[in-house]
Amino acid sequence: MATDRLHVISGQLSGDAPLDTAVSRAILLQVSDGDLPETLQVGTPHRVVAFGKHDTLSDGFGAAIGIATDHGYDPTIRIAGGRAVVFSPTIIRFAWTVPQDNPANTMRARFNALANAVVQCLASFNVRGSIGEIPNEYCAGEYSVHIRGHRKVMGVGQRLTRSGAQVGGMIVVSDPDDINKVLVPIYQALGVPIDPTATGSIADDRVESPDDVAEAFTAQIAAGRRTLDVDVSEATMAMATSLRGDHVPSAVA
């Protein structure tokens, strides 16, 4: 699954949520086509609510968009499946994109590798993480990572192409209450159950900076391989610009 070289794009988020989503999608397409190698994007975003495709079909989707914007969050439609998630400057946003023939055959292996990388990242800060779904957690999934048995600190989704896969998600470093302030009313509007007490952060156990967590997480994904720090290329940005409209919620288009 891992290749002999890993490009790392740190930060470089534009502050335009649909465009940033489209950049990740463009990277997935370019990796799938062989135009880019295995690539990890990692950084701290601005305030974003990323909605899933299922959310757009809800009668309450328009209201949910209004709640996001009223709270100062930029809405976008995410690449992978799942339900709405919140990004903010106290959260690590990541997208790990790998070339892979028949990626559906190794989908669970990638989820498992990513979740275990997060557990090892937490362990480097003496924080014990476990993998598994918590009842009524936001964007529920069996590869969520939680601490203290019931506090979710990492959520993840995956998007496949014919010859590539992208595992994307977030690690909550601190301020889980900020997530609940916007996400609880959004889930209520969408008719999705949510337990606010299941929303946690690394700071529940230990205070760390987002930059330090991002560095430790990148080291786990690199797994001792040599990495190359790169910028988003002009070709990637041009493709992303053409795709941006797909990730603007119709309620605000």
LUMMARMI-891252 format. One record per residue (C-alpha): x, y, z; chain; residue in one letter; residue number from 0. Coordinates in pm, 1 decimal, decimal comma, always signed. Example, Ala and Ser with C-alpha at 12.3 -4.5 7.8 and 13.67 -1.06 7.14 Angstrom:
2
<X=+1230,0	Y=-450,0	Z=+780,0	c=A	r=A	k=0>
<X=+1367,0	Y=-106,0	Z=+714,0	c=A	r=S	k=1>
END
This chain:
253
<X=+0,0	Y=+0,0	Z=+0,0	c=A	r=M	k=0>
<X=+278,2	Y=+245,2	Z=+87,0	c=A	r=A	k=1>
<X=+511,3	Y=+354,0	Z=-193,2	c=A	r=T	k=2>
<X=+879,5	Y=+446,7	Z=-189,8	c=A	r=D	k=3>
<X=+820,0	Y=+820,9	Z=-190,2	c=A	r=R	k=4>
<X=+572,1	Y=+1044,6	Z=-13,9	c=A	r=L	k=5>
<X=+493,9	Y=+1401,6	Z=-110,0	c=A	r=H	k=6>
<X=+375,2	Y=+1612,3	Z=+185,0	c=A	r=V	k=7>
<X=+169,5	Y=+1927,9	Z=+140,6	c=A	r=I	k=8>
<X=+159,4	Y=+2111,7	Z=+472,9	c=A	r=S	k=9>
<X=-91,1	Y=+2390,7	Z=+522,8	c=A	r=G	k=10>
<X=-156,4	Y=+2574,2	Z=+196,8	c=A	r=Q	k=11>
<X=-531,8	Y=+2582,3	Z=+251,9	c=A	r=L	k=12>
<X=-688,2	Y=+2870,9	Z=+65,0	c=A	r=S	k=13>
<X=-962,1	Y=+2970,2	Z=+309,0	c=A	r=G	k=14>
<X=-1218,5	Y=+2886,1	Z=+38,5	c=A	r=D	k=15>
<X=-1378,9	Y=+2560,7	Z=+156,7	c=A	r=A	k=16>
<X=-1514,9	Y=+2438,5	Z=-179,8	c=A	r=P	k=17>
<X=-1180,3	Y=+2512,3	Z=-346,1	c=A	r=L	k=18>
<X=-984,3	Y=+2332,7	Z=-73,7	c=A	r=D	k=19>
<X=-1213,9	Y=+2033,4	Z=-115,5	c=A	r=T	k=20>
<X=-1161,9	Y=+2047,7	Z=-490,3	c=A	r=A	k=21>
<X=-781,9	Y=+2054,7	Z=-444,9	c=A	r=V	k=22>
<X=-800,9	Y=+1725,4	Z=-255,4	c=A	r=S	k=23>
<X=-1022,0	Y=+1581,4	Z=-528,2	c=A	r=R	k=24>
<X=-780,9	Y=+1700,3	Z=-797,7	c=A	r=A	k=25>
<X=-490,9	Y=+1535,4	Z=-615,4	c=A	r=I	k=26>
<X=-688,5	Y=+1209,8	Z=-600,8	c=A	r=L	k=27>
<X=-750,2	Y=+1223,5	Z=-975,4	c=A	r=L	k=28>
<X=-386,5	Y=+1305,8	Z=-1050,9	c=A	r=Q	k=29>
<X=-252,3	Y=+1029,6	Z=-826,0	c=A	r=V	k=30>
<X=-497,2	Y=+787,0	Z=-986,1	c=A	r=S	k=31>
<X=-375,8	Y=+889,2	Z=-1333,7	c=A	r=D	k=32>
<X=-9,6	Y=+853,0	Z=-1235,8	c=A	r=G	k=33>
<X=+61,6	Y=+1225,9	Z=-1258,2	c=A	r=D	k=34>
<X=+140,4	Y=+1253,8	Z=-885,9	c=A	r=L	k=35>
<X=+293,7	Y=+1008,2	Z=-637,0	c=A	r=P	k=36>
<X=+149,4	Y=+914,7	Z=-299,6	c=A	r=E	k=37>
<X=+58,0	Y=+1244,3	Z=-134,3	c=A	r=T	k=38>
<X=-32,3	Y=+1353,2	Z=+218,3	c=A	r=L	k=39>
<X=-207,2	Y=+1683,7	Z=+278,8	c=A	r=Q	k=40>
<X=-208,1	Y=+1795,2	Z=+640,3	c=A	r=V	k=41>
<X=-282,4	Y=+2127,7	Z=+807,4	c=A	r=G	k=42>
<X=-512,9	Y=+2339,9	Z=+1019,8	c=A	r=T	k=43>
<X=-810,6	Y=+2481,0	Z=+827,2	c=A	r=P	k=44>
<X=-1035,5	Y=+2779,1	Z=+879,4	c=A	r=H	k=45>
<X=-1390,9	Y=+2725,9	Z=+1007,3	c=A	r=R	k=46>
<X=-1563,1	Y=+2482,4	Z=+772,6	c=A	r=V	k=47>
<X=-1862,7	Y=+2250,4	Z=+782,4	c=A	r=V	k=48>
<X=-1814,7	Y=+1971,2	Z=+528,7	c=A	r=A	k=49>
<X=-2146,7	Y=+1806,3	Z=+443,5	c=A	r=F	k=50>
<X=-2185,2	Y=+1454,8	Z=+305,6	c=A	r=G	k=51>
<X=-2392,4	Y=+1360,9	Z=+1,9	c=A	r=K	k=52>
<X=-2659,0	Y=+1207,5	Z=+229,6	c=A	r=H	k=53>
<X=-2696,0	Y=+1544,0	Z=+402,7	c=A	r=D	k=54>
<X=-2784,0	Y=+1715,6	Z=+74,4	c=A	r=T	k=55>
<X=-3087,3	Y=+1485,7	Z=+36,0	c=A	r=L	k=56>
<X=-3234,5	Y=+1583,3	Z=+372,4	c=A	r=S	k=57>
<X=-3534,5	Y=+1816,0	Z=+393,4	c=A	r=D	k=58>
<X=-3339,8	Y=+2006,8	Z=+657,0	c=A	r=G	k=59>
<X=-3030,9	Y=+2064,9	Z=+442,2	c=A	r=F	k=60>
<X=-3113,0	Y=+2428,8	Z=+368,5	c=A	r=G	k=61>
<X=-3163,8	Y=+2497,5	Z=+737,7	c=A	r=A	k=62>
<X=-2837,2	Y=+2319,1	Z=+817,2	c=A	r=A	k=63>
<X=-2649,3	Y=+2540,2	Z=+569,8	c=A	r=I	k=64>
<X=-2800,8	Y=+2845,1	Z=+737,6	c=A	r=G	k=65>
<X=-2690,2	Y=+2723,9	Z=+1080,3	c=A	r=I	k=66>
<X=-2334,3	Y=+2675,0	Z=+954,3	c=A	r=A	k=67>
<X=-2309,5	Y=+3021,0	Z=+800,0	c=A	r=T	k=68>
<X=-2479,6	Y=+3186,9	Z=+1099,0	c=A	r=D	k=69>
<X=-2206,7	Y=+3038,4	Z=+1319,9	c=A	r=H	k=70>
<X=-1933,8	Y=+3170,7	Z=+1089,9	c=A	r=G	k=71>
<X=-1853,4	Y=+2844,1	Z=+911,0	c=A	r=Y	k=72>
<X=-1790,4	Y=+2803,4	Z=+537,9	c=A	r=D	k=73>
<X=-1999,3	Y=+2513,8	Z=+398,5	c=A	r=P	k=74>
<X=-1876,4	Y=+2264,4	Z=+140,1	c=A	r=T	k=75>
<X=-1973,3	Y=+1923,7	Z=+4,3	c=A	r=I	k=76>
<X=-1711,3	Y=+1668,9	Z=+101,6	c=A	r=R	k=77>
<X=-1550,4	Y=+1412,9	Z=-128,6	c=A	r=I	k=78>
<X=-1601,4	Y=+1099,3	Z=+80,4	c=A	r=A	k=79>
<X=-1926,7	Y=+968,4	Z=+220,7	c=A	r=G	k=80>
<X=-2056,2	Y=+1012,1	Z=+571,0	c=A	r=G	k=81>
<X=-2229,5	Y=+1294,3	Z=+751,8	c=A	r=R	k=82>
<X=-2141,0	Y=+1654,6	Z=+829,6	c=A	r=A	k=83>
<X=-1814,9	Y=+1727,2	Z=+1008,9	c=A	r=V	k=84>
<X=-1660,9	Y=+2046,1	Z=+1143,4	c=A	r=V	k=85>
<X=-1312,0	Y=+2179,2	Z=+1074,8	c=A	r=F	k=86>
<X=-1148,7	Y=+2465,8	Z=+1264,3	c=A	r=S	k=87>
<X=-800,8	Y=+2597,5	Z=+1353,0	c=A	r=P	k=88>
<X=-784,2	Y=+2356,5	Z=+1651,2	c=A	r=T	k=89>
<X=-838,6	Y=+2055,3	Z=+1426,2	c=A	r=I	k=90>
<X=-591,7	Y=+1874,8	Z=+1198,9	c=A	r=I	k=91>
<X=-732,3	Y=+1818,7	Z=+850,4	c=A	r=R	k=92>
<X=-568,6	Y=+1540,2	Z=+649,4	c=A	r=F	k=93>
<X=-602,8	Y=+1366,6	Z=+314,1	c=A	r=A	k=94>
<X=-378,8	Y=+1068,2	Z=+237,3	c=A	r=W	k=95>
<X=-387,7	Y=+975,9	Z=-131,1	c=A	r=T	k=96>
<X=-229,5	Y=+658,8	Z=-266,1	c=A	r=V	k=97>
<X=-203,0	Y=+496,3	Z=-610,8	c=A	r=P	k=98>
<X=-369,5	Y=+157,3	Z=-596,0	c=A	r=Q	k=99>
<X=-494,6	Y=-93,8	Z=-850,9	c=A	r=D	k=100>
<X=-836,4	Y=-234,4	Z=-757,4	c=A	r=N	k=101>
<X=-858,8	Y=-5,6	Z=-452,1	c=A	r=P	k=102>
<X=-1188,9	Y=-153,6	Z=-335,2	c=A	r=A	k=103>
<X=-1003,9	Y=-474,7	Z=-246,8	c=A	r=N	k=104>
<X=-781,8	Y=-292,4	Z=+3,6	c=A	r=T	k=105>
<X=-1027,2	Y=-33,8	Z=+134,7	c=A	r=M	k=106>
<X=-1050,6	Y=-176,5	Z=+484,9	c=A	r=R	k=107>
<X=-672,9	Y=-218,6	Z=+503,8	c=A	r=A	k=108>
<X=-626,2	Y=+154,5	Z=+437,5	c=A	r=R	k=109>
<X=-884,9	Y=+248,8	Z=+696,2	c=A	r=F	k=110>
<X=-710,9	Y=+23,3	Z=+946,5	c=A	r=N	k=111>
<X=-365,6	Y=+161,0	Z=+862,8	c=A	r=A	k=112>
<X=-485,4	Y=+519,7	Z=+902,5	c=A	r=L	k=113>
<X=-666,6	Y=+455,5	Z=+1230,5	c=A	r=A	k=114>
<X=-364,2	Y=+277,1	Z=+1373,5	c=A	r=N	k=115>
<X=-138,3	Y=+562,6	Z=+1261,0	c=A	r=A	k=116>
<X=-357,3	Y=+799,4	Z=+1462,6	c=A	r=V	k=117>
<X=-345,7	Y=+568,2	Z=+1765,5	c=A	r=V	k=118>
<X=+35,0	Y=+564,9	Z=+1742,0	c=A	r=Q	k=119>
<X=+39,1	Y=+942,3	Z=+1699,3	c=A	r=C	k=120>
<X=-162,9	Y=+978,8	Z=+2019,8	c=A	r=L	k=121>
<X=+65,8	Y=+733,3	Z=+2197,4	c=A	r=A	k=122>
<X=+363,1	Y=+958,8	Z=+2119,3	c=A	r=S	k=123>
<X=+191,3	Y=+1214,9	Z=+2346,7	c=A	r=F	k=124>
<X=+107,6	Y=+952,5	Z=+2610,6	c=A	r=N	k=125>
<X=-258,6	Y=+956,9	Z=+2510,0	c=A	r=V	k=126>
<X=-427,0	Y=+618,4	Z=+2476,1	c=A	r=R	k=127>
<X=-654,9	Y=+587,2	Z=+2174,4	c=A	r=G	k=128>
<X=-887,2	Y=+305,9	Z=+2068,6	c=A	r=S	k=129>
<X=-1053,9	Y=+228,1	Z=+1736,8	c=A	r=I	k=130>
<X=-1427,3	Y=+180,8	Z=+1700,9	c=A	r=G	k=131>
<X=-1764,5	Y=+349,1	Z=+1665,8	c=A	r=E	k=132>
<X=-1928,2	Y=+524,6	Z=+1960,7	c=A	r=I	k=133>
<X=-2310,3	Y=+529,2	Z=+1972,7	c=A	r=P	k=134>
<X=-2449,8	Y=+853,5	Z=+1825,6	c=A	r=N	k=135>
<X=-2108,1	Y=+1001,5	Z=+1752,0	c=A	r=E	k=136>
<X=-2094,3	Y=+1259,0	Z=+1473,0	c=A	r=Y	k=137>
<X=-2016,7	Y=+1108,2	Z=+1130,1	c=A	r=C	k=138>
<X=-2024,9	Y=+758,5	Z=+1275,6	c=A	r=A	k=139>
<X=-1777,5	Y=+498,2	Z=+1154,0	c=A	r=G	k=140>
<X=-1609,2	Y=+178,9	Z=+1270,6	c=A	r=E	k=141>
<X=-1262,3	Y=+331,8	Z=+1220,8	c=A	r=Y	k=142>
<X=-1319,8	Y=+635,3	Z=+1441,6	c=A	r=S	k=143>
<X=-1055,9	Y=+683,8	Z=+1710,7	c=A	r=V	k=144>
<X=-1164,6	Y=+769,6	Z=+2062,8	c=A	r=H	k=145>
<X=-1011,5	Y=+820,0	Z=+2404,5	c=A	r=I	k=146>
<X=-1147,8	Y=+750,3	Z=+2751,5	c=A	r=R	k=147>
<X=-1378,2	Y=+493,2	Z=+2592,7	c=A	r=G	k=148>
<X=-1636,6	Y=+741,8	Z=+2471,8	c=A	r=H	k=149>
<X=-1472,4	Y=+1062,2	Z=+2341,4	c=A	r=R	k=150>
<X=-1418,0	Y=+1070,1	Z=+1964,3	c=A	r=K	k=151>
<X=-1101,1	Y=+1250,3	Z=+1853,8	c=A	r=V	k=152>
<X=-1064,3	Y=+1129,7	Z=+1493,5	c=A	r=M	k=153>
<X=-1309,7	Y=+1075,1	Z=+1212,3	c=A	r=G	k=154>
<X=-1225,3	Y=+937,0	Z=+868,6	c=A	r=V	k=155>
<X=-1378,3	Y=+868,4	Z=+527,9	c=A	r=G	k=156>
<X=-1251,1	Y=+724,9	Z=+200,6	c=A	r=Q	k=157>
<X=-1303,3	Y=+795,2	Z=-170,1	c=A	r=R	k=158>
<X=-1195,9	Y=+555,8	Z=-445,2	c=A	r=L	k=159>
<X=-1118,0	Y=+595,5	Z=-813,0	c=A	r=T	k=160>
<X=-1022,5	Y=+326,8	Z=-1064,0	c=A	r=R	k=161>
<X=-653,9	Y=+342,5	Z=-969,2	c=A	r=S	k=162>
<X=-634,1	Y=+539,8	Z=-647,2	c=A	r=G	k=163>
<X=-776,6	Y=+600,3	Z=-302,1	c=A	r=A	k=164>
<X=-794,0	Y=+895,5	Z=-66,7	c=A	r=Q	k=165>
<X=-840,2	Y=+857,3	Z=+307,9	c=A	r=V	k=166>
<X=-943,2	Y=+1190,5	Z=+453,7	c=A	r=G	k=167>
<X=-1054,3	Y=+1317,4	Z=+788,0	c=A	r=G	k=168>
<X=-970,3	Y=+1514,4	Z=+1097,2	c=A	r=M	k=169>
<X=-800,9	Y=+1492,2	Z=+1436,2	c=A	r=I	k=170>
<X=-948,3	Y=+1714,4	Z=+1708,1	c=A	r=V	k=171>
<X=-667,4	Y=+1871,8	Z=+1908,3	c=A	r=V	k=172>
<X=-877,0	Y=+2090,7	Z=+2138,7	c=A	r=S	k=173>
<X=-1206,8	Y=+2279,6	Z=+2186,6	c=A	r=D	k=174>
<X=-1464,4	Y=+2004,3	Z=+2123,8	c=A	r=P	k=175>
<X=-1735,9	Y=+2233,6	Z=+2260,4	c=A	r=D	k=176>
<X=-1687,2	Y=+2455,3	Z=+1955,0	c=A	r=D	k=177>
<X=-1771,6	Y=+2155,6	Z=+1737,5	c=A	r=I	k=178>
<X=-2089,4	Y=+2082,2	Z=+1931,6	c=A	r=N	k=179>
<X=-2209,2	Y=+2443,3	Z=+1919,7	c=A	r=K	k=180>
<X=-2254,4	Y=+2423,3	Z=+1545,2	c=A	r=V	k=181>
<X=-2281,4	Y=+2048,6	Z=+1481,5	c=A	r=L	k=182>
<X=-2556,9	Y=+1964,9	Z=+1731,9	c=A	r=V	k=183>
<X=-2811,9	Y=+2205,6	Z=+1577,6	c=A	r=P	k=184>
<X=-2701,3	Y=+2099,2	Z=+1227,4	c=A	r=I	k=185>
<X=-2761,3	Y=+1732,0	Z=+1308,1	c=A	r=Y	k=186>
<X=-3096,0	Y=+1821,9	Z=+1461,2	c=A	r=Q	k=187>
<X=-3192,0	Y=+2001,4	Z=+1139,3	c=A	r=A	k=188>
<X=-3082,8	Y=+1700,6	Z=+934,9	c=A	r=L	k=189>
<X=-3268,3	Y=+1457,2	Z=+1160,4	c=A	r=G	k=190>
<X=-2951,2	Y=+1271,1	Z=+1257,9	c=A	r=V	k=191>
<X=-2899,1	Y=+1161,3	Z=+1621,1	c=A	r=P	k=192>
<X=-2592,3	Y=+1299,2	Z=+1797,1	c=A	r=I	k=193>
<X=-2457,7	Y=+1266,1	Z=+2150,1	c=A	r=D	k=194>
<X=-2257,8	Y=+1579,2	Z=+2240,0	c=A	r=P	k=195>
<X=-2069,7	Y=+1391,8	Z=+2514,5	c=A	r=T	k=196>
<X=-1913,3	Y=+1168,8	Z=+2246,0	c=A	r=A	k=197>
<X=-1727,5	Y=+1467,4	Z=+2097,3	c=A	r=T	k=198>
<X=-1377,6	Y=+1482,6	Z=+2241,9	c=A	r=G	k=199>
<X=-1027,3	Y=+1612,7	Z=+2177,7	c=A	r=S	k=200>
<X=-667,1	Y=+1530,0	Z=+2257,4	c=A	r=I	k=201>
<X=-681,0	Y=+1811,2	Z=+2513,6	c=A	r=A	k=202>
<X=-918,7	Y=+1595,4	Z=+2718,9	c=A	r=D	k=203>
<X=-600,9	Y=+1412,3	Z=+2822,3	c=A	r=D	k=204>
<X=-311,1	Y=+1635,9	Z=+2721,4	c=A	r=R	k=205>
<X=-259,2	Y=+1986,5	Z=+2581,5	c=A	r=V	k=206>
<X=-60,1	Y=+1991,1	Z=+2256,4	c=A	r=E	k=207>
<X=-26,2	Y=+2234,2	Z=+1967,8	c=A	r=S	k=208>
<X=-189,5	Y=+2148,4	Z=+1633,4	c=A	r=P	k=209>
<X=+149,3	Y=+2182,4	Z=+1462,9	c=A	r=D	k=210>
<X=+308,4	Y=+1922,9	Z=+1692,5	c=A	r=D	k=211>
<X=+19,7	Y=+1682,2	Z=+1636,8	c=A	r=V	k=212>
<X=+39,1	Y=+1732,2	Z=+1260,7	c=A	r=A	k=213>
<X=+413,5	Y=+1660,2	Z=+1266,4	c=A	r=E	k=214>
<X=+367,4	Y=+1342,1	Z=+1471,9	c=A	r=A	k=215>
<X=+83,8	Y=+1223,6	Z=+1247,6	c=A	r=F	k=216>
<X=+290,1	Y=+1286,7	Z=+933,1	c=A	r=T	k=217>
<X=+575,9	Y=+1082,1	Z=+1081,3	c=A	r=A	k=218>
<X=+339,7	Y=+789,5	Z=+1135,0	c=A	r=Q	k=219>
<X=+210,0	Y=+800,4	Z=+776,2	c=A	r=I	k=220>
<X=+564,5	Y=+830,9	Z=+641,6	c=A	r=A	k=221>
<X=+666,6	Y=+525,9	Z=+848,6	c=A	r=A	k=222>
<X=+1038,2	Y=+597,3	Z=+814,6	c=A	r=G	k=223>
<X=+1027,4	Y=+673,9	Z=+442,8	c=A	r=R	k=224>
<X=+1193,7	Y=+979,1	Z=+297,3	c=A	r=R	k=225>
<X=+942,0	Y=+1257,0	Z=+242,9	c=A	r=T	k=226>
<X=+945,2	Y=+1556,5	Z=+11,4	c=A	r=L	k=227>
<X=+770,0	Y=+1877,9	Z=+110,8	c=A	r=D	k=228>
<X=+589,9	Y=+2018,1	Z=-193,1	c=A	r=V	k=229>
<X=+345,7	Y=+2291,5	Z=-286,1	c=A	r=D	k=230>
<X=+11,0	Y=+2253,6	Z=-459,8	c=A	r=V	k=231>
<X=+109,9	Y=+2263,4	Z=-825,3	c=A	r=S	k=232>
<X=-32,8	Y=+2497,6	Z=-1087,8	c=A	r=E	k=233>
<X=-181,0	Y=+2197,2	Z=-1267,5	c=A	r=A	k=234>
<X=-352,6	Y=+2079,3	Z=-949,7	c=A	r=T	k=235>
<X=-489,7	Y=+2425,2	Z=-876,8	c=A	r=M	k=236>
<X=-617,6	Y=+2464,6	Z=-1232,1	c=A	r=A	k=237>
<X=-801,9	Y=+2132,7	Z=-1209,2	c=A	r=M	k=238>
<X=-936,3	Y=+2222,4	Z=-865,2	c=A	r=A	k=239>
<X=-1068,0	Y=+2555,1	Z=-991,1	c=A	r=T	k=240>
<X=-1263,7	Y=+2370,5	Z=-1260,1	c=A	r=S	k=241>
<X=-1405,2	Y=+2129,0	Z=-999,9	c=A	r=L	k=242>
<X=-1485,1	Y=+2385,2	Z=-731,1	c=A	r=R	k=243>
<X=-1849,4	Y=+2429,3	Z=-829,6	c=A	r=G	k=244>
<X=-1922,8	Y=+2064,2	Z=-753,2	c=A	r=D	k=245>
<X=-1845,6	Y=+2129,5	Z=-386,9	c=A	r=H	k=246>
<X=-2052,0	Y=+2446,0	Z=-337,3	c=A	r=V	k=247>
<X=-2378,2	Y=+2350,7	Z=-160,3	c=A	r=P	k=248>
<X=-2672,9	Y=+2421,0	Z=-390,3	c=A	r=S	k=249>
<X=-2842,4	Y=+2607,4	Z=-106,7	c=A	r=A	k=250>
<X=-2575,2	Y=+2880,2	Z=-128,0	c=A	r=V	k=251>
<X=-2471,0	Y=+2850,6	Z=-494,8	c=A	r=A	k=252>
END
